[in-house]
Amino acid sequence: MSEGPFQAERRAVATRGGRSAKRTTCFDRVRRAAKMNCVCHPRQVAILVGAGLVSEIVYLVLFTWLFPLGDFRSGPLMDISHIALSRRTDVLAPTLSLCLLFTPYIVAWRAIEHLGENRGVMVLVMGFGVLFAFTLVCAHPIGSLDIVQYLFQGRVLADYRMNPFAVAPADLPYDQLVPHLN
């Protein structure tokens, strides 16, 4: 059985000048890096990019296109579930979109497991996160009534110096946030 190029190079380096056989060569470092999955595999990177693009399409179509922020600015603040129920055509859209987002998330997670810790992969993941954030800025927020409730409780505590858990919104009918609360 003949020796491969790695074994011959290692033996040549190890025997020069009586050096120890434990000396590491550049080939050993490359092989160790490949075992640690630090070398980017183009197929896994393509899977990661594909999962990010599918997620972006879901965000664009099912959040930004169906529930744009501009359409709901003029009326009273509504949660996305109230908007979906009022339009009857979009009842399943919020739930369906969240369910659809789990598939590319799991695919991306598996691709990252194969890619390992790599700066390029981290930049790619963070870049998609920034892209998703900019996309969702144009969409109506999910759970927006909770945000208004938290703002109201903070205002009760800071401005009125009252316990927000003991004061009901009906006790402060003149507050600006009360009409937006349920």
Secondary structure, 3 states (H helix, E strand, C coil): CCCCHHHHHHHHHHHHHHCCCCCCCHHHHHHHHHHCCCCCCHHHHHHHHHHHHHHHHHHHHHHHHCCECHHHCCCCCCCHHHHHHHHCCCCCHHHHHHHHHHHHHHHHHHHHHHHCCCHHHHHHHHHHHHHHHHHHHCECCCCHHHHHHHHHHHHHHHCCCCCCCCCCHHHCCCCCCHHHCC
